[in-house]
Amino acid sequence: MNSTLDGKVALVTGGSRGIGAAVALRLARQGADVAITYQSNQDRAEAVVKEIRAGGGWATSVRADSADPSAVIAAVNQVVADRGRLDILVNNAGAFLLGEFEQLSLDEFEQTVAVNVRAPFVASQAAVPHMPAGGRIINIGSNVAERAVFPGFALYSMSKTALIGLTKALGRELGPRAITVNLVNPGPTDTDINPADGPNAATINGFTALGHYADPADIAATVAFLAGPEARYVTGATVNVDGGFTI
């Protein structure tokens, strides 16, 4: 087991499935104590926790709706209370609402911004006071922040683009404290929401240079690098892990 994160405590929001689960498992394999949040599916969250524990790691799950800022803050505070510190925050939870621009409702707008923009802001604000030098904040964005090739992505793309500004500005502000802030933009990734064998997969593959979907583990590997000591001089960066979707 790679032990580059021994002694570190990580919180991964939306860590019960897909990219979030892969990130939680990867950080744990590298030695971190890992907490994950989930919105409703406790069984899936507990499956991730059990897998980490089976490998000898420490893990816990916290129920928290990322649309509720008080729940997000409580989750951060619970991890700190349990482990006494927080070194790594991965803002992964997301709302994926698509629709024709003129048909999108204000409720859908509010939900998307609450989860994709406000939650990373609130979680980071709650986490920073507990982060020592060497702390890491890693935001999970999307390739459509840079290239929206299909209609219906205006709301989602806008919300993920906001993370670019948050990452850059917060990286500048926290640099003197040796806390880095970076953004990972996944491309097409084989998850429940967008399976690699789905009806649009062949078309989506055609937009990538590599011609295929990523595995969630591919995204997790980049997150783990940014969380580790070798990325200590990387901050305010946007890393596209998208198979060449945006080139």
BELZI-V17164 format. One record per residue. N is the residue number from 1. RES is the residue in three letters. OMEGA is omega in whole degrees, -180 to 180 (none if undefined). Layout:
# BELZI-V17164
n: (N;N)
res: (RES;RES)
omega: (OMEGA;OMEGA)
This chain:
# BELZI-V17164
n: (1;2;3;4;5;6;7;8;9;10;11;12;13;14;15;16;17;18;19;20;21;22;23;24;25;26;27;28;29;30;31;32;33;34;35;36;37;38;39;40;41;42;43;44;45;46;47;48;49;50;51;52;53;54;55;56;57;58;59;60;61;62;63;64;65;66;67;68;69;70;71;72;73;74;75;76;77;78;79;80;81;82;83;84;85;86;87;88;89;90;91;92;93;94;95;96;97;98;99;100;101;102;103;104;105;106;107;108;109;110;111;112;113;114;115;116;117;118;119;120;121;122;123;124;125;126;127;128;129;130;131;132;133;134;135;136;137;138;139;140;141;142;143;144;145;146;147;148;149;150;151;152;153;154;155;156;157;158;159;160;161;162;163;164;165;166;167;168;169;170;171;172;173;174;175;176;177;178;179;180;181;182;183;184;185;186;187;188;189;190;191;192;193;194;195;196;197;198;199;200;201;202;203;204;205;206;207;208;209;210;211;212;213;214;215;216;217;218;219;220;221;222;223;224;225;226;227;228;229;230;231;232;233;234;235;236;237;238;239;240;241;242;243;244;245;246;247)
res: (MET;ASN;SER;THR;LEU;ASP;GLY;LYS;VAL;ALA;LEU;VAL;THR;GLY;GLY;SER;ARG;GLY;ILE;GLY;ALA;ALA;VAL;ALA;LEU;ARG;LEU;ALA;ARG;GLN;GLY;ALA;ASP;VAL;ALA;ILE;THR;TYR;GLN;SER;ASN;GLN;ASP;ARG;ALA;GLU;ALA;VAL;VAL;LYS;GLU;ILE;ARG;ALA;GLY;GLY;GLY;TRP;ALA;THR;SER;VAL;ARG;ALA;ASP;SER;ALA;ASP;PRO;SER;ALA;VAL;ILE;ALA;ALA;VAL;ASN;GLN;VAL;VAL;ALA;ASP;ARG;GLY;ARG;LEU;ASP;ILE;LEU;VAL;ASN;ASN;ALA;GLY;ALA;PHE;LEU;LEU;GLY;GLU;PHE;GLU;GLN;LEU;SER;LEU;ASP;GLU;PHE;GLU;GLN;THR;VAL;ALA;VAL;ASN;VAL;ARG;ALA;PRO;PHE;VAL;ALA;SER;GLN;ALA;ALA;VAL;PRO;HIS;MET;PRO;ALA;GLY;GLY;ARG;ILE;ILE;ASN;ILE;GLY;SER;ASN;VAL;ALA;GLU;ARG;ALA;VAL;PHE;PRO;GLY;PHE;ALA;LEU;TYR;SER;MET;SER;LYS;THR;ALA;LEU;ILE;GLY;LEU;THR;LYS;ALA;LEU;GLY;ARG;GLU;LEU;GLY;PRO;ARG;ALA;ILE;THR;VAL;ASN;LEU;VAL;ASN;PRO;GLY;PRO;THR;ASP;THR;ASP;ILE;ASN;PRO;ALA;ASP;GLY;PRO;ASN;ALA;ALA;THR;ILE;ASN;GLY;PHE;THR;ALA;LEU;GLY;HIS;TYR;ALA;ASP;PRO;ALA;ASP;ILE;ALA;ALA;THR;VAL;ALA;PHE;LEU;ALA;GLY;PRO;GLU;ALA;ARG;TYR;VAL;THR;GLY;ALA;THR;VAL;ASN;VAL;ASP;GLY;GLY;PHE;THR;ILE)
omega: (174;-173;-176;-178;177;178;180;177;-176;171;179;178;-178;-172;-176;-178;173;-178;-179;179;179;178;-180;-179;-180;179;179;179;179;169;-177;164;-170;169;177;170;175;-178;-173;-173;-178;-178;180;178;-179;177;177;179;-179;179;178;-180;179;177;177;-178;175;179;174;177;-179;177;-179;174;-176;175;-179;-176;179;178;178;179;180;179;178;-178;179;179;179;179;-178;-170;176;-179;172;-177;-172;174;176;180;-173;-175;-177;173;-175;-178;-180;177;177;-172;-175;-178;-179;-178;177;177;178;175;-177;180;-178;-180;180;-176;-171;-177;-176;-177;176;178;-177;180;179;180;179;-175;-171;-180;-177;-176;175;171;-175;178;-178;168;-179;179;177;-179;-180;176;-178;172;-179;-177;178;-172;179;173;176;-175;-173;-177;-178;180;179;-177;-179;176;179;-179;177;179;179;-178;-178;-176;-180;175;177;-175;-175;179;180;178;-180;172;-179;-180;-178;-177;174;178;176;169;179;-175;-175;179;178;-176;-175;-175;-178;177;-180;-175;-179;-172;-177;178;180;178;-179;178;-180;177;-177;172;179;179;170;165;177;179;178;178;-179;-180;178;177;-180;177;-179;179;-172;-175;-178;179;-175;-178;178;176;-178;-174;170;-179;179;176;-166;178;-179;180;-173;179;none)
